[in-house]
Every structure is written in C-alpha cells, then in structure tokens.
Amino acid sequence: MQLGLELERLRKNAGITNLKDAVKGLNISDSQLYRVEKGTSAFRRASDLEALLERYGITDEEDVEFLVGIHRDGLNRGWWSTYSRTMPSGMAMYIGLEDGAKAIKAWQPDVVFGLFQTEAYARAIFEGGKPVEERTTEFVERGIALRMERQEILTRENPVEIRAILDEAVLRRVMGSTDIMKVQIERLAELASLDNVTIQILPLSSPTYRAHFDFTLMEFADPIPTVVQMDTFDGASNLSDKDTEVWMFTRRFDALRDGALPVAETPKFLHRLSREI
C-alpha cells in the first residue's frame, strides 16, 4: 500500500494522468499498475519498478533503492501465509493490515472480538458452525490456531492500540458453556487492564444507536490511509479505504462509543456479570 501510494503520487507529479501512457513500451500492463497503486498486488520483478521510476524521472540512486526496498519487503510472505489454505477470501489481506496497524477500533454485536477470544471460546464458535457449514477438522484447528497467533499483536514489543466496543448481548450469549463464558469474561477484564487496550460495553438497556453488523477500523502511520473492514455472510472480508466509507464507519463508531458505558465502568460491569454467571 505504501509503495502504491508513492507510485501514484510520482505518476501525477510527472504529469501522467492515464495509466496506459504510464506503462506504454514497458513490460507492465495498465491493469497491473492499477493493482499495484491500490496496494493489492506487486510487480513480479524489481526491474519493472525501476523502469517505471525512470519513466517518472526518478533517477537518484537513493530514491530508487528506497522504493525498491519497499517493493522487496512487500514480497515477503507474512507469518500467516502458512494458514492460507484454510483462510476465507480476503482474510490474508485483512490479517496483513491488522499486523501492521498502529491503532484498531472495533465494534462487535454478536461475538467477542476475535483478538480477545480465549481458545475455548474460539473453539466453541468453530465447533458450533462445523456441521452446518461442513467445515473439516483441519479447518477448525487451523482457524483456532490462527486466531490465537493473531493475538500476539496485543503484547508484542510495539503493541497495537485497540479500542473495542462489545454489545452486552455478546457477553450474555453462551458459547460452549457457562464455564467457558466465565473464563472469557475474566480474560476481558485482564486485557482491559493493559495500557494499549480499551474495552467498552454497550448495555442492553441503553436506548442508543446500535449497528447490527460488526466492523473494524484500522489506522496506520502516514501515508497509508485508514481502512475499514466488514465481514460478509459467507465469512469473507470486505476492505475499503474510500474516504466516504471510512468517514461513515468512523461516525458509527463514535456514536456507539458515546452510548457505551464509560471506560472506568468496564471492570465493575465484567466483575458483576461474572458473578451472575
């Protein structure tokens, strides 16, 4: 994404508005350049990038090497690539973005946010859907393992900053057993004590705005724009960095945050709910 944004800027600075003009005479198609600029694909060879940079008038060795370095970094397979065979469509890109995000904002009305789930809770979700969706045991086991490994971004050396809002119904809806739910709620209280994690609960009794679908906003260091992710009914993932969509989902998140219990109330709420269970 970083390389794509920079190439689009350089193309426009060179006065080239048409992608076909940008790649004319090069071993690159205009559709390939479009995908590279959007951050969804990469050049097959560094020489293709170098030829394009020359077309844009970028000849300084340090500038070229910097951009070629970004290109090489982008070709590196992430740790999650070992799970690619059992991941739904779009999931690999989402995890790559999640892993590189500076801050994440999430709303979950149905289940505990994935990065907060205990292994037992995640297993209850996967096992519950296994016979209906005709998933294999391998899919279930690898899906659980992937979810647990993703959670390392919470406690790594430079952890991601996460603010998540959960509907109270999520915590009252039993997944697996009441024992599993009790441990899951204790896990949320533990996570809420971390400096980089903020958890808020939207009470069932609160007559406020509720989005009836989950979504995640991921923020990055400049120049990468904020990206919004929305799940689809078949388990795939939709991603967008369109200003209008990011703005709308930011408005939704702000409204949900305003209607939720104050952050300071979260530990007390979780403790009370744990006692009830």
C-alpha positions in Angstrom: 0.0 0.0 0.0 2.8 2.4 0.9 4.6 1.7 -2.5 1.3 2.1 -4.4 0.5 5.4 -2.8 4.0 6.7 -3.6 3.9 5.5 -7.2 0.5 7.2 -7.8 2.0 10.4 -6.4 5.1 10.2 -8.6 3.0 9.5 -11.7 0.8 12.5 -11.1 3.9 14.7 -10.4 5.3 13.5 -13.8 2.1 14.9 -15.4 0.9 11.4 -16.4 -2.8 11.0 -15.8 -3.5 8.0 -17.9 -2.3 4.6 -16.7 -1.9 3.4 -20.3 0.5 6.3 -21.0 2.5 5.4 -17.9 3.2 1.8 -19.0 3.5 2.4 -22.7 6.5 0.5 -24.0 7.2 -1.2 -20.7 6.6 -4.9 -19.7 3.8 -3.8 -17.4 0.0 -3.7 -18.2 -2.1 -0.8 -17.1 -4.3 -3.2 -15.1 -1.2 -4.4 -13.2 -0.2 -0.8 -12.5 -3.7 -0.1 -11.2 -3.5 -3.0 -8.8 0.0 -2.0 -7.6 -1.2 1.6 -7.0 -4.1 0.3 -5.0 -1.8 -1.9 -2.9 -3.5 -5.2 -3.9 -0.7 -6.6 -6.0 3.1 -6.3 -6.5 5.5 -6.2 -9.5 6.9 -9.5 -10.4 10.4 -8.1 -10.8 12.2 -5.2 -9.3 13.4 -4.2 -12.8 9.7 -3.5 -13.7 9.6 -1.0 -10.9 12.9 0.6 -11.8 11.8 1.0 -15.4 8.6 2.7 -14.2 10.6 5.0 -11.9 12.8 6.0 -14.9 9.6 6.8 -16.8 8.6 9.1 -14.0 12.0 10.8 -14.0 13.2 9.3 -10.7 16.9 8.5 -11.2 18.5 9.3 -7.9 20.1 6.1 -6.6 19.0 6.5 -3.0 15.4 7.3 -4.0 15.3 4.3 -6.3 16.8 1.9 -3.7 14.4 3.1 -1.1 11.4 2.3 -3.3 12.9 -1.0 -4.4 13.4 -1.8 -0.8 9.7 -1.3 0.0 8.9 -3.5 -3.0 11.1 -6.3 -1.7 9.6 -6.0 1.8 6.1 -6.3 0.3 7.0 -9.6 -1.4 8.0 -11.2 1.9 5.4 -13.7 3.0 3.9 -12.9 6.4 3.7 -15.5 9.2 0.1 -16.0 8.4 0.8 -17.4 4.9 1.1 -20.9 6.4 -2.6 -20.7 7.1 -3.6 -19.6 3.6 -5.1 -22.9 2.5 -7.9 -22.7 5.2 -8.5 -18.9 5.2 -11.7 -17.4 3.8 -11.4 -15.0 0.9 -9.8 -11.7 1.8 -8.7 -12.9 5.2 -5.0 -12.9 4.4 -5.0 -9.2 3.4 -7.0 -8.3 6.5 -4.5 -10.1 8.8 -1.6 -8.4 7.0 -3.2 -5.0 7.6 -4.1 -5.9 11.2 -0.5 -6.9 11.8 0.8 -3.6 10.5 -1.9 -1.3 12.1 -1.0 1.5 14.5 -4.5 1.5 16.1 -7.6 -0.6 15.7 -11.2 0.4 16.6 -13.8 -2.4 16.6 -17.5 -2.9 17.2 -18.9 -6.4 17.9 -22.6 -7.0 18.4 -22.6 -10.8 18.0 -19.4 -12.5 19.5 -16.4 -11.4 21.5 -13.9 -9.5 19.3 -11.5 -12.1 17.8 -8.3 -10.6 19.2 -9.9 -11.0 22.7 -11.2 -14.6 22.5 -9.9 -17.4 24.7 -9.0 -20.6 22.9 -12.0 -22.4 24.5 -14.4 -19.6 23.3 -13.0 -19.7 19.8 -13.3 -23.5 19.7 -17.0 -23.2 20.7 -17.6 -20.9 17.8 -15.8 -23.0 15.2 -17.3 -26.3 16.5 -20.8 -24.9 16.6 -20.5 -23.9 12.9 -18.7 -27.1 11.8 -21.6 -29.4 10.9 -23.7 -26.5 9.4 -21.0 -25.1 7.2 -19.5 -28.5 6.5 -16.0 -27.5 7.7 -13.2 -30.0 8.2 -11.5 -30.7 11.4 -8.3 -29.2 9.8 -10.2 -26.0 9.1 -11.4 -25.8 12.7 -8.0 -26.5 14.3 -6.0 -24.2 12.0 -8.7 -21.4 12.3 -8.3 -21.6 16.1 -4.5 -21.6 15.9 -4.5 -18.6 13.6 -6.9 -16.6 15.9 -4.6 -17.3 18.9 -1.4 -16.3 17.0 -3.0 -13.1 15.8 -3.4 -12.0 19.4 0.3 -11.6 19.8 -0.1 -8.0 18.4 -1.6 -7.1 21.8 1.5 -7.9 23.8 4.4 -7.7 21.4 7.2 -5.1 21.9 5.3 -2.4 19.9 1.7 -3.5 20.6 -1.2 -2.2 18.6 -3.6 0.2 20.3 -7.1 -1.3 20.4 -10.4 0.2 21.4 -13.2 -2.2 21.2 -16.9 -1.9 22.0 -18.9 -5.0 22.7 -22.7 -5.3 22.9 -23.8 -6.6 26.3 -25.6 -9.4 24.5 -22.3 -10.7 23.3 -21.3 -11.5 26.9 -24.7 -12.9 27.9 -24.9 -15.2 24.9 -23.5 -18.6 26.0 -20.8 -20.0 23.7 -20.0 -23.6 24.6 -20.8 -23.4 28.3 -21.2 -21.1 31.3 -17.7 -22.1 32.4 -16.2 -21.0 29.1 -18.1 -17.7 29.3 -16.8 -17.1 32.9 -13.2 -17.6 31.8 -13.8 -15.4 28.7 -15.2 -12.6 30.8 -12.2 -12.8 33.2 -9.9 -12.7 30.1 -11.6 -9.4 29.0 -11.0 -7.9 32.4 -7.4 -8.9 32.2 -7.0 -7.3 28.8 -8.8 -4.2 29.8 -6.0 -3.6 32.3 -3.4 -3.3 29.5 -2.3 0.3 28.6 -2.9 -0.3 24.9 -6.4 -1.9 25.3 -9.6 -0.1 25.9 -12.9 -2.1 26.2 -16.4 -0.6 26.5 -19.7 -2.3 26.9 -22.9 -1.1 25.3 -25.7 -2.0 27.8 -28.8 -3.8 26.6 -30.9 -1.3 28.5 -29.3 1.7 26.7 -31.8 3.3 24.1 -29.0 4.4 21.9 -27.6 3.9 18.4 -26.7 0.3 17.5 -25.1 -1.0 14.3 -26.4 -4.5 13.7 -23.2 -5.7 12.0 -19.6 -5.8 13.1 -16.8 -3.7 11.6 -13.2 -2.7 12.3 -11.3 0.5 11.5 -7.5 0.2 11.1 -5.3 3.2 11.3 -1.7 3.3 10.0 1.3 5.6 10.0 1.4 8.1 7.1 1.0 7.9 4.2 -1.2 4.8 4.4 -4.9 5.7 4.8 -7.3 4.3 7.4 -9.0 1.1 6.2 -12.4 -0.2 7.2 -13.2 -3.9 7.3 -16.7 -5.5 7.2 -17.5 -9.3 7.4 -19.8 -10.8 4.8 -22.4 -13.5 5.4 -20.1 -16.3 4.0 -17.1 -15.5 6.3 -15.2 -13.4 3.7 -13.9 -10.0 4.5 -14.6 -6.7 2.6 -12.0 -3.9 2.9 -12.2 -0.3 1.8 -10.1 2.9 2.2 -12.6 5.1 0.4 -12.9 8.4 2.3 -16.7 8.3 2.3 -16.9 4.8 3.8 -14.2 5.4 6.4 -16.0 8.6 7.4 -19.3 6.9 7.7 -17.9 4.0 9.8 -16.0 6.4 12.0 -19.3 8.2 12.7 -20.9 4.9 13.6 -18.1 4.0 15.9 -18.2 7.4 17.6 -22.0 7.1 18.2 -21.5 3.6 19.6 -18.7 4.8 21.9 -20.9 7.7 23.1 -23.7 5.3 24.0 -21.5 2.7 25.8 -20.6 2.7 29.4 -17.6 4.8 30.4 -14.3 3.0 30.3 -13.9 3.2 34.1 -17.2 1.2 34.4 -15.9 -1.8 32.4 -14.1 -3.7 35.2 -17.1 -3.3 37.5 -19.5 -4.5 34.8 -17.4 -7.5 33.9 -17.0 -8.5 37.6 -20.7 -8.2 38.2 -21.5 -10.2 35.1 -19.0 -12.9 36.1 -20.7 -13.2 39.5 -24.1 -13.6 37.8 -22.9 -16.4 35.6 
